[in-house]
């Protein structure tokens, strides 16, 4: 059986010239700016033009481009190895939402490979309408236009998937081994933030991030662990979910606590980890009086994480139309935009 696994991620600019069109694509997405197209597209052009110089400066700190495609490709190759079997021929493809390779290109490549089945695998552990739902809707449109009419199964989310949580916990333990004598530490579990109004519409992202954080702390099994969930990458004037990561770094400094900070919603390294966490927040920690600052790597190609993803893919191949890390829908009913069975979120 030939199975194509399509890995979804946001994407990132591959050169300084790509920064403005990347931002334009990002803010043109109706899941990011929920205005009619007539107003959304001009606004996206305006925001992109204004933010491009700031973003180019950010990317200049990591070589002028995002490494997210190479990171995703490494995960794809690792997953192919983990899925290798005599019964199934698997190949992983990558579809980015707002930069190359776009879903249109990937759908044509998948069609040319002639699979008997397609498994959709977002590299977003926690479901959100702004990430997973947007990527899936874009894929279904692209597949339809390409004529890719084979059975599809989708992996909706995996906020407490055993391999994901165990891999994250193992990386945190390695960071804890870097503790300096005489310093008390606080573990900050940092996720990308969202505007509060997005959550109030029924987006399950915050609830799922909270479950991820709790699962990692349970996996660590450290009695009396000082830890805090927080949210980074806030932009614009809207009220965002919190507490913010920068506020928690300030608080740790005031408490004379060392900081061990782990990204728990990013599974690969990109600007939010390599610049925001490694450079900007490290400087903030120093200014705030944090005695020692340690950043935990993204889970990347950690063997436990890849094994967990492979297990989810096998469940999808074996006939589950929608796969999560639980049995069926895992989100509370109040979270109406949960991706499990929420067709209105996925068809765009």
Buried (B, 14 or more C-beta within 10 A) or exposed (E): EEBBBBBBBBBBBBEBEBBBBBBBBBBBBBBBBEEEEEEBBEEBBEBBEEBBEEBBEBBEEBEBBBBBBEBBBBBBEBBBEBBEEEEBBBBBBBBBBBBBBBBBBBBBBBBEEEBEBBBBBBBBBBBBBBBBBBBBBBBBBBBEEBEBEBEBBBBBBBBBBBBBBBBBBBBBEEBBEEBEEEEEBBBBBBBBBBBBEBBEEBBBBBBBBBBBBBBBBEBBEBEEEBBBBBBBBBEEEEEBBBBBBBEBBBBBBEEEBBBBBBBBBBBBBBBBBBBBBBEBBBEBBEEBBBBBBBBBBBBBBBEBBBBBBBBBBBBBBEEBEBBBBBEEBBBEEEBBBBBBEBEEBBEB
